[in-house]
Amino acid sequence: MIKLLYKPLGVLFGVLGGVLAGALFKRLWKLVGGAEDAPKATDEDRRWREVLPAAALQGATLAVVKAAVDRSGATAVRKATGPWPA
């Protein structure tokens, strides 16, 4: 039953994690890349050595934030209900 009730919360946590990851990546890219916006893969004027590190940093940021948000959400649900939700 807890798993079924956790599904909508999991979706909410996923959206929240995506928003947080996007904001964190923008800040990280300003520090690392020295530019306002990260290069897009389809940007003709950017080189591979600019595009691939930006994509790697973005992917790593998303994965870490998603894991942290999912884990925090599951921990909070367990504290509130008793059993582990997932």
FIKOLZA-1660 file (N, C-alpha, C; in steps of 0.1 Angstrom, whole numbers, plus 5000, padded with zeros to 4 digits):
% residues 86
   i   px   py   pz ch aa at
   1 5008 4988 5000  A  M  N
   1 5000 5000 5000  A  M CA
   1 5009 5013 5000  A  M  C
   2 5019 5012 5008  A  I  N
   2 5028 5024 5008  A  I CA
   2 5034 5027 4995  A  I  C
   3 5038 5016 4988  A  K  N
   3 5044 5018 4974  A  K CA
   3 5034 5025 4965  A  K  C
   4 5022 5022 4966  A  L  N
   4 5012 5028 4957  A  L CA
   4 5010 5043 4961  A  L  C
   5 5010 5046 4973  A  L  N
   5 5008 5060 4978  A  L CA
   5 5021 5068 4975  A  L  C
   6 5032 5061 4974  A  Y  N
   6 5045 5068 4972  A  Y CA
   6 5047 5072 4958  A  Y  C
   7 5040 5065 4948  A  K  N
   7 5042 5069 4934  A  K CA
   7 5040 5083 4931  A  K  C
   8 5029 5090 4935  A  P  N
   8 5027 5104 4932  A  P CA
   8 5038 5113 4939  A  P  C
   9 5042 5109 4951  A  L  N
   9 5053 5116 4957  A  L CA
   9 5066 5115 4950  A  L  C
  10 5068 5103 4944  A  G  N
  10 5080 5100 4936  A  G CA
  10 5081 5109 4924  A  G  C
  11 5069 5111 4918  A  V  N
  11 5068 5120 4906  A  V CA
  11 5071 5134 4910  A  V  C
  12 5066 5138 4921  A  L  N
  12 5068 5152 4926  A  L CA
  12 5083 5154 4929  A  L  C
  13 5089 5144 4936  A  F  N
  13 5103 5144 4939  A  F CA
  13 5111 5145 4927  A  F  C
  14 5107 5138 4916  A  G  N
  14 5115 5138 4904  A  G CA
  14 5115 5152 4897  A  G  C
  15 5103 5158 4897  A  V  N
  15 5102 5172 4891  A  V CA
  15 5110 5182 4900  A  V  C
  16 5109 5181 4913  A  L  N
  16 5117 5189 4921  A  L CA
  16 5132 5187 4919  A  L  C
  17 5136 5175 4918  A  G  N
  17 5150 5172 4915  A  G CA
  17 5155 5177 4902  A  G  C
  18 5147 5177 4892  A  G  N
  18 5150 5182 4879  A  G CA
  18 5152 5197 4879  A  G  C
  19 5143 5204 4887  A  V  N
  19 5144 5219 4888  A  V CA
  19 5157 5222 4896  A  V  C
  20 5159 5215 4907  A  L  N
  20 5171 5218 4915  A  L CA
  20 5184 5215 4907  A  L  C
  21 5184 5204 4900  A  A  N
  21 5196 5200 4892  A  A CA
  21 5199 5211 4881  A  A  C
  22 5188 5216 4874  A  G  N
  22 5190 5226 4864  A  G CA
  22 5196 5239 4870  A  G  C
  23 5191 5243 4881  A  A  N
  23 5197 5255 4888  A  A CA
  23 5211 5253 4892  A  A  C
  24 5214 5241 4898  A  L  N
  24 5228 5238 4903  A  L CA
  24 5237 5238 4891  A  L  C
  25 5233 5231 4880  A  F  N
  25 5241 5231 4868  A  F CA
  25 5245 5244 4862  A  F  C
  26 5235 5253 4862  A  K  N
  26 5238 5267 4857  A  K CA
  26 5248 5274 4865  A  K  C
  27 5248 5272 4878  A  R  N
  27 5258 5278 4887  A  R CA
  27 5271 5272 4885  A  R  C
  28 5271 5258 4885  A  L  N
  28 5284 5251 4883  A  L CA
  28 5290 5255 4869  A  L  C
  29 5282 5256 4859  A  W  N
  29 5288 5260 4846  A  W CA
  29 5294 5274 4846  A  W  C
  30 5288 5283 4853  A  K  N
  30 5293 5296 4854  A  K CA
  30 5307 5296 4860  A  K  C
  31 5309 5287 4870  A  L  N
  31 5322 5286 4877  A  L CA
  31 5332 5279 4868  A  L  C
  32 5328 5268 4863  A  V  N
  32 5337 5259 4855  A  V CA
  32 5339 5264 4841  A  V  C
  33 5329 5268 4834  A  G  N
  33 5330 5271 4820  A  G CA
  33 5332 5286 4818  A  G  C
  34 5330 5294 4828  A  G  N
  34 5332 5308 4827  A  G CA
  34 5322 5315 4817  A  G  C
  35 5311 5309 4814  A  A  N
  35 5301 5315 4805  A  A CA
  35 5287 5314 4811  A  A  C
  36 5279 5322 4807  A  E  N
  36 5265 5323 4812  A  E CA
  36 5257 5310 4809  A  E  C
  37 5258 5305 4796  A  D  N
  37 5251 5293 4792  A  D CA
  37 5261 5283 4787  A  D  C
  38 5257 5270 4790  A  A  N
  38 5266 5259 4786  A  A CA
  38 5263 5257 4771  A  A  C
  39 5274 5252 4764  A  P  N
  39 5272 5249 4749  A  P CA
  39 5262 5238 4747  A  P  C
  40 5254 5240 4736  A  K  N
  40 5245 5229 4732  A  K CA
  40 5252 5220 4722  A  K  C
  41 5248 5208 4722  A  A  N
  41 5254 5198 4713  A  A CA
  41 5252 5202 4698  A  A  C
  42 5242 5209 4695  A  T  N
  42 5239 5213 4681  A  T CA
  42 5244 5227 4678  A  T  C
  43 5251 5233 4687  A  D  N
  43 5257 5246 4684  A  D CA
  43 5269 5244 4675  A  D  C
  44 5268 5249 4663  A  E  N
  44 5278 5247 4652  A  E CA
  44 5291 5254 4656  A  E  C
  45 5291 5265 4663  A  D  N
  45 5303 5272 4666  A  D CA
  45 5311 5267 4678  A  D  C
  46 5306 5257 4684  A  R  N
  46 5313 5251 4696  A  R CA
  46 5320 5238 4692  A  R  C
  47 5331 5236 4698  A  R  N
  47 5339 5224 4696  A  R CA
  47 5335 5212 4705  A  R  C
  48 5339 5200 4701  A  W  N
  48 5337 5188 4708  A  W CA
  48 5342 5190 4722  A  W  C
  49 5354 5196 4724  A  R  N
  49 5360 5197 4737  A  R CA
  49 5352 5206 4746  A  R  C
  50 5343 5214 4741  A  E  N
  50 5335 5223 4749  A  E CA
  50 5321 5216 4752  A  E  C
  51 5316 5209 4742  A  V  N
  51 5303 5203 4743  A  V CA
  51 5303 5191 4752  A  V  C
  52 5312 5182 4751  A  L  N
  52 5312 5170 4758  A  L CA
  52 5314 5172 4773  A  L  C
  53 5324 5180 4778  A  P  N
  53 5325 5182 4792  A  P CA
  53 5312 5189 4798  A  P  C
  54 5306 5197 4791  A  A  N
  54 5294 5204 4796  A  A CA
  54 5283 5193 4797  A  A  C
  55 5282 5184 4788  A  A  N
  55 5272 5173 4788  A  A CA
  55 5275 5164 4800  A  A  C
  56 5287 5161 4802  A  A  N
  56 5291 5152 4813  A  A CA
  56 5288 5158 4826  A  A  C
  57 5291 5171 4828  A  L  N
  57 5288 5178 4840  A  L CA
  57 5273 5179 4843  A  L  C
  58 5266 5181 4832  A  Q  N
  58 5251 5182 4834  A  Q CA
  58 5245 5169 4838  A  Q  C
  59 5250 5158 4831  A  G  N
  59 5245 5145 4835  A  G CA
  59 5249 5141 4849  A  G  C
  60 5261 5143 4853  A  A  N
  60 5265 5140 4867  A  A CA
  60 5257 5148 4877  A  A  C
  61 5255 5161 4874  A  T  N
  61 5247 5169 4883  A  T CA
  61 5233 5164 4885  A  T  C
  62 5227 5161 4873  A  L  N
  62 5213 5155 4874  A  L CA
  62 5212 5142 4882  A  L  C
  63 5222 5133 4879  A  A  N
  63 5222 5120 4886  A  A CA
  63 5224 5122 4901  A  A  C
  64 5233 5130 4905  A  V  N
  64 5235 5132 4920  A  V CA
  64 5223 5139 4926  A  V  C
  65 5218 5149 4920  A  V  N
  65 5207 5156 4926  A  V CA
  65 5194 5146 4927  A  V  C
  66 5192 5139 4916  A  K  N
  66 5181 5130 4916  A  K CA
  66 5182 5119 4927  A  K  C
  67 5194 5114 4928  A  A  N
  67 5196 5104 4939  A  A CA
  67 5194 5110 4953  A  A  C
  68 5199 5122 4955  A  A  N
  68 5197 5128 4968  A  A CA
  68 5183 5131 4971  A  A  C
  69 5175 5136 4961  A  V  N
  69 5161 5139 4963  A  V CA
  69 5153 5127 4965  A  V  C
  70 5155 5116 4957  A  D  N
  70 5148 5104 4958  A  D CA
  70 5151 5097 4972  A  D  C
  71 5163 5097 4976  A  R  N
  71 5167 5091 4989  A  R CA
  71 5161 5099 5000  A  R  C
  72 5161 5112 5000  A  S  N
  72 5155 5121 5010  A  S CA
  72 5140 5118 5011  A  S  C
  73 5134 5118 4999  A  G  N
  73 5119 5115 4999  A  G CA
  73 5116 5102 5005  A  G  C
  74 5123 5091 5001  A  A  N
  74 5120 5078 5007  A  A CA
  74 5123 5078 5022  A  A  C
  75 5133 5084 5026  A  T  N
  75 5136 5085 5041  A  T CA
  75 5125 5092 5048  A  T  C
  76 5120 5103 5043  A  A  N
  76 5109 5111 5049  A  A CA
  76 5097 5103 5050  A  A  C
  77 5094 5095 5039  A  V  N
  77 5082 5087 5039  A  V CA
  77 5083 5076 5050  A  V  C
  78 5095 5070 5051  A  R  N
  78 5097 5060 5061  A  R CA
  78 5095 5065 5075  A  R  C
  79 5100 5077 5077  A  K  N
  79 5099 5083 5090  A  K CA
  79 5084 5086 5094  A  K  C
  80 5076 5089 5083  A  A  N
  80 5062 5093 5085  A  A CA
  80 5053 5081 5086  A  A  C
  81 5057 5070 5079  A  T  N
  81 5048 5058 5079  A  T CA
  81 5053 5045 5085  A  T  C
  82 5067 5044 5086  A  G  N
  82 5072 5032 5091  A  G CA
  82 5080 5024 5081  A  G  C
  83 5073 5018 5071  A  P  N
  83 5081 5010 5061  A  P CA
  83 5087 5018 5050  A  P  C
  84 5098 5012 5044  A  W  N
  84 5105 5018 5033  A  W CA
  84 5096 5018 5021  A  W  C
  85 5094 5029 5014  A  P  N
  85 5084 5030 5003  A  P CA
  85 5087 5023 4990  A  P  C
  86 5100 5022 4987  A  A  N
  86 5103 5017 4973  A  A CA
  86 5108 5003 4973  A  A  C
% end
